[in-house]
Amino acid sequence: QVQLVESGGGLVQAGGSLRVSCAASGRTFSSYFMGWFRQAPGKEREFVAAISWSNSNTYYADSVKVRFAISRDNAKNTLYLQMNSLNPENTAGYYCAARAFGSGSYYYSKNYNYWGQGTQVTVSS
């Protein structure tokens, strides 16, 4: 079983930056493919970014590609999402997810096995 705990969310003004983190339990975090998703009220959960186990490959939604950066520290069992130039449209609950087994595109939430409880990011205009 894998447990994921997000932190670092909060209220930020438009144009500001925020870094959210996801702490993972388990000794095999370094072997997991990890992703960030977000969900705004009344909307579907959507893909934000993903990273391979080795840090060598990163993937982003087009809407965040230049402004957000995903990274991981396998020694600390922690996943990060650095968010810059935030705007009110980025307001959502941000969730980290782990794919410990299975396959399929990183883009779809159904292909991840474990989820955190989420951390709220609110961007004021």
DSSP file (Angstrom, degrees, kcal/mol; ACC not computed):
  #  RESIDUE AA STRUCTURE BP1 BP2  ACC     N-H-->O    O-->H-N    N-H-->O    O-->H-N    TCO  KAPPA ALPHA  PHI   PSI    X-CA   Y-CA   Z-CA
    1    1 A Q              0   0    0      0, 0.0     2,-0.4     0, 0.0   113,-0.0   0.000 360.0 360.0 360.0 139.7    0.0    0.0    0.0
    2    2 A V        -     0   0    0    111,-0.1     2,-0.5    96,-0.1   113,-0.2  -0.942 360.0-159.5-115.3 134.1    1.2    3.5   -0.9
    3    3 A Q        -     0   0    0     -2,-0.4    22,-2.2   111,-0.1     2,-0.4  -0.954   5.7-167.3-114.5 134.8    0.2    6.6    1.0
    4    4 A L  E     -A   24   0A   0     -2,-0.5   113,-0.5   111,-0.4     2,-0.5  -0.974   3.3-173.2-122.9 131.2    0.5   10.0   -0.5
    5    5 A V  E     -A   23   0A   0     18,-2.3    18,-2.8    -2,-0.4     2,-0.2  -0.961   9.2-156.5-129.7 115.1    0.1   13.3    1.4
    6    6 A E  E     +A   22   0A   0     -2,-0.5     2,-0.3    16,-0.2    16,-0.2  -0.539  18.6 164.5 -86.7 154.4    0.1   16.6   -0.3
    7    7 A S  E     +A   21   0A   0     14,-2.1    14,-2.8    -2,-0.2   112,-0.1  -0.963  39.7  67.6-155.5 168.7    1.0   19.9    1.3
    8    8 A G        +     0   0    0     -2,-0.3    11,-0.2     1,-0.3    14,-0.1   0.376  61.3 134.5  99.7  -4.2    1.9   23.5    0.3
    9    9 A G        +     0   0    0     12,-0.1     2,-0.3    85,-0.1    -1,-0.3  -0.189  22.5 120.1 -70.3 171.3   -1.4   24.7   -1.1
   10   10 A G  E     -d  121   0B   0    110,-0.8   112,-2.8   109,-0.1     2,-0.5  -0.990  60.4 -46.3 164.8-165.2   -2.8   28.1   -0.1
   11   11 A L  E     +d  122   0B   0     -2,-0.3     2,-0.3   110,-0.2   112,-0.2  -0.854  52.7 168.3-102.2 131.1   -3.9   31.4   -1.3
   12   12 A V  E     -d  123   0B   0    110,-2.6   112,-2.5    -2,-0.5     2,-0.1  -0.985  32.9-112.8-141.4 149.6   -1.8   33.4   -3.7
   13   13 A Q  E >   -d  124   0B   0     -2,-0.3     3,-2.3   110,-0.2    73,-0.2  -0.471  48.9 -83.3 -79.6 154.1   -2.3   36.5   -5.8
   14   14 A A  T 3  S+     0   0    0    110,-2.4    73,-0.2     1,-0.3    -1,-0.1  -0.297 119.3  28.8 -55.2 136.0   -2.4   36.3   -9.6
   15   15 A G  T 3  S+     0   0    0     71,-3.7    70,-0.6     1,-0.3    -1,-0.3   0.264 100.1 115.4  92.7 -11.0    1.2   36.3  -11.0
   16   16 A G    <   -     0   0    0     -3,-2.3    70,-2.4    70,-0.2     2,-0.3  -0.132  58.6-122.2 -85.1-177.0    2.6   34.7   -7.9
   17   17 A S        +     0   0    0     67,-0.2     2,-0.3    68,-0.2    67,-0.2  -0.877  22.4 178.1-127.6 157.2    4.2   31.3   -7.3
   18   18 A L  E     - B   0  83A   0     65,-2.3    65,-3.1    -2,-0.3     2,-0.5  -0.975  15.7-149.9-155.3 144.5    3.6   28.3   -5.2
   19   19 A R  E     - B   0  82A   0     -2,-0.3     2,-0.3   -11,-0.2    63,-0.2  -0.982  13.1-165.3-120.6 124.0    5.2   25.0   -4.7
   20   20 A V  E     - B   0  81A   0     61,-2.2    61,-2.2    -2,-0.5     2,-0.3  -0.810   7.7-157.6-104.1 149.7    3.2   22.0   -3.7
   21   21 A S  E     -AB   7  80A   0    -14,-2.8   -14,-2.1    -2,-0.3     2,-0.4  -0.833  10.9-156.0-125.0 160.2    4.7   18.8   -2.4
   22   22 A C  E     -AB   6  79A   0     57,-2.3    57,-2.5    -2,-0.3     2,-0.5  -0.927   9.8-157.6-139.9 112.2    3.6   15.2   -2.1
   23   23 A A  E     -AB   5  78A   0    -18,-2.8   -18,-2.3    -2,-0.4     2,-0.4  -0.779  13.8-158.9 -92.5 130.7    5.2   12.9    0.5
   24   24 A A  E     -A    4   0A   0     53,-2.9   -20,-0.2    -2,-0.5     2,-0.2  -0.862   6.9-144.1-113.5 142.7    5.0    9.2   -0.3
   25   25 A S        +     0   0    0    -22,-2.2     3,-0.1    -2,-0.4   -22,-0.0  -0.533  56.8  65.1 -91.0 166.9    5.3    6.2    2.0
   26   26 A G  S >  S-     0   0    0     -2,-0.2     3,-0.6     1,-0.1    -2,-0.1   0.069  78.2-104.0 100.0 150.5    6.9    3.0    1.0
   27   27 A R  T 3  S+     0   0    0      1,-0.2     3,-0.3     2,-0.1    -1,-0.1   0.523 110.4  60.2 -88.5  -6.1   10.4    1.9    0.1
   28   28 A T  T >   +     0   0    0      1,-0.2     3,-1.9    -3,-0.1     4,-0.4   0.074  60.1 120.1-112.6  25.8    9.8    1.7   -3.7
   29   29 A F  G X   +     0   0    0     -3,-0.6     3,-2.0     1,-0.3    -1,-0.2   0.875  69.9  64.7 -54.2 -38.2    8.8    5.3   -4.4
   30   30 A S  G 3  S+     0   0    0      1,-0.3    -1,-0.3    -3,-0.3    -2,-0.1   0.680  99.4  52.9 -63.9 -16.1   11.7    5.6   -6.8
   31   31 A S  G <  S+     0   0    0     -3,-1.9     2,-0.3    43,-0.1    -1,-0.3   0.494  90.3  99.5 -95.7  -3.7   10.1    3.0   -9.0
   32   32 A Y  S <  S-     0   0    0     -3,-2.0     2,-0.5    -4,-0.4    68,-0.2  -0.611  70.1-133.2 -87.9 141.4    6.8    4.7   -9.3
   33   33 A F  E     -E   99   0B   0     66,-1.7    66,-3.0    -2,-0.3     2,-0.3  -0.808  35.5-156.5 -82.0 130.8    5.6    6.9  -12.2
   34   34 A M  E     +EF  98  51B   0     17,-2.2    17,-2.7    -2,-0.5     2,-0.3  -0.832  15.9 179.1-119.4 150.8    4.2   10.0  -10.6
   35   35 A G  E     -EF  97  50B   0     62,-2.5    62,-2.4    -2,-0.3     2,-0.4  -0.967  21.3-138.5-144.2 161.1    1.7   12.6  -11.7
   36   36 A W  E     +EF  96  49B   0     13,-3.2    12,-2.5    -2,-0.3    13,-1.6  -0.978  23.8 175.8-117.3 134.9   -0.2   15.7  -10.6
   37   37 A F  E     -EF  95  47B   0     58,-2.9    58,-3.1    -2,-0.4     2,-0.3  -0.871  10.9-155.5-127.1 164.1   -3.8   16.3  -11.4
   38   38 A R  E     -EF  94  46B   0      8,-2.3     8,-3.1    -2,-0.3     2,-0.4  -0.985   4.7-163.8-141.3 155.2   -6.2   19.1  -10.5
   39   39 A Q  E     -E   93   0B   0     54,-2.2    54,-2.5    -2,-0.3     6,-0.2  -0.956   4.3-162.5-142.9 120.8   -9.9   19.5  -10.1
   40   40 A A    >   -     0   0    0      4,-0.4     3,-2.3    -2,-0.4    52,-0.1  -0.648  46.2 -76.2 -94.9 156.9  -11.9   22.7   -9.9
   41   41 A P  T 3  S+     0   0    0      0, 0.0    -1,-0.1     0, 0.0     3,-0.1  -0.275 118.6   7.6 -55.1 130.3  -15.4   22.8   -8.5
   42   42 A G  T 3  S+     0   0    0      1,-0.3     2,-0.3    -3,-0.1    -3,-0.0   0.526 112.8 102.3  77.5   5.5  -17.9   21.5  -11.0
   43   43 A K  S <  S-     0   0    0     -3,-2.3    -1,-0.3     1,-0.0     2,-0.1  -0.802  75.3-100.8-121.0 162.4  -15.2   20.3  -13.4
   44   44 A E        -     0   0    0     -2,-0.3    -4,-0.4     1,-0.1     2,-0.3  -0.392  46.4 -95.9 -73.1 155.0  -13.6   17.0  -14.2
   45   45 A R        -     0   0    0     -6,-0.2     2,-0.3    -2,-0.1    -6,-0.2  -0.565  51.0-161.8 -68.9 134.7  -10.2   16.0  -12.8
   46   46 A E  E     -F   38   0B   0     -8,-3.1    -8,-2.3    -2,-0.3     2,-0.1  -0.914  19.8-104.5-128.4 151.5   -7.6   17.0  -15.3
   47   47 A F  E     +F   37   0B   0     -2,-0.3   -10,-0.2    60,-0.3     3,-0.1  -0.427  35.5 167.4 -69.1 139.4   -3.9   16.1  -16.0
   48   48 A V  E     -     0   0B   0    -12,-2.5    13,-2.5     1,-0.4     2,-0.3   0.693  59.1 -26.5-115.7 -55.6   -1.3   18.7  -15.0
   49   49 A A  E     -FG  36  60B   0    -13,-1.6   -13,-3.2    11,-0.2    -1,-0.4  -0.987  49.5-163.6-160.8 159.3    2.1   17.0  -15.1
   50   50 A A  E     -FG  35  59B   0      9,-2.2     9,-2.4    -2,-0.3     2,-0.3  -0.977   3.3-161.1-148.2 159.6    3.9   13.7  -14.8
   51   51 A I  E     -FG  34  58B   0    -17,-2.7   -17,-2.2    -2,-0.3     7,-0.2  -1.000  20.0-121.2-146.4 140.5    7.4   12.4  -14.3
   52   52 A S    >   -     0   0    0      5,-2.5     3,-1.4    -2,-0.3   -20,-0.1  -0.247  37.1-101.5 -75.8 169.5    9.1    9.1  -14.8
   53   53 A W  T 3  S+     0   0    0      1,-0.3   -21,-0.2   -22,-0.2    -1,-0.1   0.801 120.5  47.3 -63.2 -29.4   10.8    7.2  -12.0
   54   54 A S  T 3  S-     0   0    0    -23,-0.1    -1,-0.3     3,-0.0   -23,-0.1   0.378 107.0-119.2 -96.0   3.7   14.3    8.3  -13.0
   55   55 A N  S <  S+     0   0    0     -3,-1.4    -2,-0.1     2,-0.2     3,-0.1   0.468  86.3 112.7  72.2   1.0   13.5   12.0  -13.5
   56   56 A S  S    S+     0   0    0      1,-0.2     2,-0.4    -5,-0.0    -1,-0.1   0.736  70.4  44.5 -81.9 -20.1   14.5   11.7  -17.1
   57   57 A N        +     0   0    0      2,-0.0    -5,-2.5    -5,-0.0     2,-0.3  -0.983  61.6 178.5-129.9 128.8   11.1   12.3  -18.6
   58   58 A T  E     -G   51   0B   0     -2,-0.4     2,-0.3    -7,-0.2    -7,-0.2  -0.937   6.9-165.1-125.7 151.7    8.6   14.9  -17.8
   59   59 A Y  E     -G   50   0B   0     -9,-2.4    -9,-2.2    -2,-0.3     2,-0.3  -0.986   6.4-172.1-138.7 143.5    5.2   15.6  -19.3
   60   60 A Y  E     -G   49   0B   0     -2,-0.3   -11,-0.2   -11,-0.2     2,-0.2  -0.970  29.4-110.9-138.1 149.8    2.9   18.6  -19.1
   61   61 A A    >>  -     0   0    0    -13,-2.5     3,-1.7    -2,-0.3     4,-1.0  -0.540  39.4-117.1 -68.2 146.2   -0.6   19.7  -20.0
   62   62 A D  T 34 S+     0   0    0      1,-0.3     3,-0.4     2,-0.2     4,-0.3   0.840 111.7  62.0 -55.9 -34.5   -0.3   22.4  -22.7
   63   63 A S  T 34 S+     0   0    0      1,-0.2    -1,-0.3     2,-0.1     4,-0.1   0.679 117.2  26.8 -69.8 -17.1   -1.9   25.0  -20.4
   64   64 A V  T <> S+     0   0    0     -3,-1.7     4,-2.7   -16,-0.2     3,-0.5   0.406  85.1 113.5-121.7  -0.1    0.9   24.8  -17.9
   65   65 A K  T  < S+     0   0    0     -4,-1.0    -2,-0.1    -3,-0.4    -3,-0.1   0.800  86.4  32.0 -51.3 -43.4    3.9   23.7  -19.9
   66   66 A V  T  4 S+     0   0    0     -4,-0.3    -1,-0.3     1,-0.1    -2,-0.1   0.783 124.5  43.0 -86.4 -27.0    5.9   26.9  -19.6
   67   67 A R  T  4 S+     0   0    0     -3,-0.5    17,-1.7    -4,-0.1     2,-0.3   0.729 104.9  60.0 -97.0 -24.2    4.9   27.9  -16.1
   68   68 A F  E  <  -C   83   0A   0     -4,-2.7     2,-0.4    15,-0.2    15,-0.2  -0.758  57.3-165.7-109.1 153.2    4.9   24.7  -14.1
   69   69 A A  E     -C   82   0A   0     13,-2.4    13,-3.0    -2,-0.3     2,-0.4  -0.977   5.3-157.0-139.9 126.1    7.7   22.3  -13.3
   70   70 A I  E     +C   81   0A   0     -2,-0.4     2,-0.3    11,-0.2    11,-0.2  -0.796  23.5 157.9 -99.1 142.2    7.4   18.8  -11.9
   71   71 A S  E     -C   80   0A   0      9,-1.6     9,-3.1    -2,-0.4     2,-0.3  -0.961  21.3-151.6-153.2 168.6   10.3   17.2  -10.1
   72   72 A R  E     -C   79   0A   0     -2,-0.3     2,-0.5     7,-0.2     7,-0.2  -0.995  11.5-151.6-146.3 150.7   11.0   14.5   -7.5
   73   73 A D  E >>> -C   78   0A   0      5,-2.9     5,-1.9    -2,-0.3     3,-0.9  -0.913  11.6-172.6-120.8  99.8   13.5   13.7   -4.9
   74   74 A N  T 345S+     0   0    0     -2,-0.5     3,-0.5     1,-0.3   -44,-0.2   0.798  83.9  60.2 -66.6 -27.8   13.7    9.9   -4.6
   75   75 A A  T 345S+     0   0    0      1,-0.2    -1,-0.3    -3,-0.1   -45,-0.0   0.812 114.3  36.5 -67.9 -28.4   15.9   10.1   -1.6
   76   76 A K  T <45S-     0   0    0     -3,-0.9    -1,-0.2     2,-0.2    -2,-0.2   0.369 105.3-126.1-103.0   2.7   13.2   12.0    0.3
   77   77 A N  T  <5 +     0   0    0     -4,-0.6   -53,-2.9    -3,-0.5     2,-0.4   0.904  66.1 136.0  53.2  43.7   10.3   10.1   -1.2
   78   78 A T  E   < -BC  23  73A   0     -5,-1.9    -5,-2.9   -55,-0.2     2,-0.4  -0.973  43.8-159.9-133.0 137.8    8.8   13.5   -2.3
   79   79 A L  E     -BC  22  72A   0    -57,-2.5   -57,-2.3    -2,-0.4     2,-0.3  -0.875  16.7-162.9-110.1 144.5    7.2   14.8   -5.5
   80   80 A Y  E     -BC  21  71A   0     -9,-3.1    -9,-1.6    -2,-0.4     2,-0.3  -0.899  17.2-165.0-128.2 156.2    7.0   18.5   -6.2
   81   81 A L  E     -BC  20  70A   0    -61,-2.2   -61,-2.2    -2,-0.3     2,-0.5  -0.879  11.3-161.1-138.6 108.8    5.1   20.9   -8.5
   82   82 A Q  E     -BC  19  69A   0    -13,-3.0   -13,-2.4    -2,-0.3     2,-0.5  -0.789  10.7-165.9 -88.7 125.3    6.5   24.4   -8.8
   83   83 A M  E     +BC  18  68A   0    -65,-3.1   -65,-2.3    -2,-0.5     2,-0.3  -0.956   8.8 178.6-120.3 120.1    3.8   26.7  -10.2
   84   84 A N        +     0   0    0    -17,-1.7   -67,-0.2    -2,-0.5   -68,-0.1  -0.768  60.1  20.3-116.7 161.1    4.8   30.1  -11.5
   85   85 A S  S    S-     0   0    0    -70,-0.6    -1,-0.2    -2,-0.3   -68,-0.2   0.906  83.1-166.2  49.1  49.4    2.8   33.0  -13.0
   86   86 A L        -     0   0    0    -70,-2.4   -71,-3.7    -3,-0.2   -70,-0.2  -0.302   9.8-170.0 -67.7 149.3   -0.4   31.7  -11.5
   87   87 A N    >   -     0   0    0    -73,-0.2     3,-2.7   -72,-0.1     4,-0.2  -0.905  40.4 -97.7-134.3 164.1   -3.8   32.9  -12.6
   88   88 A P  G >  S+     0   0    0      0, 0.0     3,-1.7     0, 0.0    35,-0.3   0.763 118.2  67.7 -57.1 -25.4   -7.3   32.5  -11.2
   89   89 A E  G 3  S+     0   0    0      1,-0.3   -49,-0.0   -49,-0.0    -3,-0.0   0.680  90.8  64.3 -68.3 -15.1   -8.0   29.7  -13.7
   90   90 A N  G <  S+     0   0    0     -3,-2.7     2,-0.3     2,-0.0    -1,-0.3   0.479  72.5 121.3 -85.0  -2.2   -5.4   27.6  -11.8
   91   91 A T    <   +     0   0    0     -3,-1.7     2,-0.3    -4,-0.2    31,-0.2  -0.468  41.6 106.1 -64.2 123.7   -7.6   27.6   -8.7
   92   92 A A  E    S- H   0 121B   0     29,-2.0    29,-2.7    -2,-0.3     2,-0.5  -0.969  75.9 -78.2-178.2 168.3   -8.3   23.9   -7.9
   93   93 A G  E     -EH  39 120B   0    -54,-2.5   -54,-2.2    -2,-0.3     2,-0.5  -0.797  47.0-146.0 -82.2 132.8   -7.6   21.1   -5.6
   94   94 A Y  E     -EH  38 119B   0     25,-3.0    25,-2.0    -2,-0.5     2,-0.4  -0.897  16.8-170.8-108.5 129.1   -4.2   19.6   -6.6
   95   95 A Y  E     -E   37   0B   0    -58,-3.1   -58,-2.9    -2,-0.5     2,-0.3  -0.941  13.4-146.7-122.8 134.6   -3.7   15.8   -6.3
   96   96 A C  E     -E   36   0B   0     -2,-0.4    20,-2.1   -60,-0.2     2,-0.3  -0.744  19.4-169.0 -96.0 153.7   -0.7   13.7   -6.6
   97   97 A A  E     -EI  35 115B   0    -62,-2.4   -62,-2.5    -2,-0.3     2,-0.4  -0.987  10.0-150.5-143.2 148.1   -0.9   10.2   -8.0
   98   98 A A  E     -EI  34 114B   0     16,-2.2    15,-2.1    -2,-0.3    16,-1.9  -0.960   5.6-155.2-123.1 137.0    1.3    7.2   -8.2
   99   99 A R  E     +E   33   0B   0    -66,-3.0   -66,-1.7    -2,-0.4     3,-0.1  -0.904  25.2 161.0-109.2 102.4    1.4    4.4  -10.8
  100  100 A A        +     0   0    0     -2,-0.7     2,-0.3     1,-0.2    -1,-0.1   0.711  68.8   5.6 -92.2 -24.8    3.0    1.4   -9.0
  101  101 A F  S    S+     0   0    0     -3,-0.2    -1,-0.2    10,-0.1     2,-0.1  -0.958  99.4  45.2-152.2 166.3    1.7   -1.2  -11.4
  102  102 A G        -     0   0    0     -2,-0.3     2,-0.2    -3,-0.1     9,-0.1  -0.409  64.6-116.9  91.2-172.2   -0.2   -1.4  -14.7
  103  103 A S        +     0   0    0     -2,-0.1     2,-0.1     2,-0.0    -2,-0.1  -0.746  46.9 109.4-149.3-166.3    0.3    0.6  -17.8
  104  104 A G  S    S-     0   0    0     -2,-0.2     0, 0.0     3,-0.0     0, 0.0  -0.355  72.2 -32.8 109.3 168.7   -1.4    3.1  -20.1
  105  105 A S    >   -     0   0    0      1,-0.1     3,-1.1    -2,-0.1     6,-0.2  -0.277  44.6-135.3 -62.3 140.2   -1.0    6.8  -20.8
  106  106 A Y  T 3  S+     0   0    0      1,-0.2    -1,-0.1   -56,-0.0   -57,-0.1   0.654  99.0  74.1 -64.5 -15.5    0.1    9.1  -18.1
  107  107 A Y  T 3  S+     0   0    0    -60,-0.1     2,-0.5   -59,-0.0   -60,-0.3   0.739  82.8  74.0 -74.9 -23.7   -2.6   11.5  -19.2
  108  108 A Y    X   -     0   0    0     -3,-1.1     3,-1.8     1,-0.1     4,-0.1  -0.800  68.7-146.9-103.9 129.6   -5.5    9.5  -17.8
  109  109 A S  G >  S+     0   0    0     -2,-0.5     3,-1.8     1,-0.3    -1,-0.1   0.785  95.2  70.2 -60.5 -28.6   -6.3    9.4  -14.1
  110  110 A K  G 3  S+     0   0    0      1,-0.3    -1,-0.3    -3,-0.0    -3,-0.0   0.693  89.4  64.1 -64.0 -17.5   -7.6    5.8  -14.4
  111  111 A N  G <  S+     0   0    0     -3,-1.8     2,-0.4    -6,-0.2    -1,-0.3   0.342  86.3  86.7 -90.4   6.7   -4.0    4.6  -15.0
  112  112 A Y    <   -     0   0    0     -3,-1.8   -13,-0.3     1,-0.1     3,-0.1  -0.853  59.1-161.0-107.5 145.6   -2.8    5.6  -11.6
  113  113 A N        +     0   0    0    -15,-2.1     2,-0.4    -2,-0.4   -14,-0.2   0.771  69.8  36.7 -97.4 -30.1   -3.1    3.3   -8.6
  114  114 A Y  E     -I   98   0B   0    -16,-1.9   -16,-2.2  -113,-0.0     2,-0.3  -0.953  61.6-169.3-132.7 146.6   -2.8    5.6   -5.6
  115  115 A W  E     -I   97   0B   0     -2,-0.4  -111,-0.4   -18,-0.2   -18,-0.2  -0.964  15.9-132.6-135.0 148.1   -4.0    9.1   -4.8
  116  116 A G        -     0   0    0    -20,-2.1  -111,-0.2    -2,-0.3     3,-0.1  -0.336  33.9-107.1 -85.9 178.6   -3.4   11.7   -2.2
  117  117 A Q        -     0   0    0   -113,-0.5  -112,-0.1     1,-0.2   -22,-0.1   0.608  61.9-118.5 -85.6 -12.2   -6.2   13.6   -0.5
  118  118 A G        -     0   0    0    -22,-0.1     2,-0.4   -25,-0.1   -23,-0.2   0.089  13.2-121.1  95.2 154.3   -5.3   16.8   -2.3
  119  119 A T  E     - H   0  94B   0    -25,-2.0   -25,-3.0  -112,-0.1     2,-0.4  -1.000  27.2-121.9-134.0 135.1   -4.2   20.3   -1.4
  120  120 A Q  E     - H   0  93B   0     -2,-0.4  -110,-0.8   -27,-0.2     2,-0.5  -0.593  22.0-169.9 -84.9 131.5   -6.2   23.4   -2.3
  121  121 A V  E     -dH  10  92B   0    -29,-2.7   -29,-2.0    -2,-0.4     2,-0.5  -0.985   5.5-175.0-117.5 123.2   -4.6   26.2   -4.4
  122  122 A T  E     -d   11   0B   0   -112,-2.8  -110,-2.6    -2,-0.5     2,-0.6  -0.977   6.5-164.6-122.4 124.6   -6.6   29.4   -4.7
  123  123 A V  E     -d   12   0B   0     -2,-0.5     2,-0.3   -35,-0.3  -110,-0.2  -0.933   9.7-153.5-111.7 119.8   -5.4   32.2   -6.9
  124  124 A S  E      d   13   0B   0   -112,-2.5  -110,-2.4    -2,-0.6    -2,-0.0  -0.661 360.0 360.0 -93.9 147.8   -7.0   35.6   -6.3
  125  125 A S              0   0    0     -2,-0.3    -1,-0.1  -112,-0.2  -112,-0.1   0.453 360.0 360.0 -90.1 360.0   -7.2   38.2   -9.1
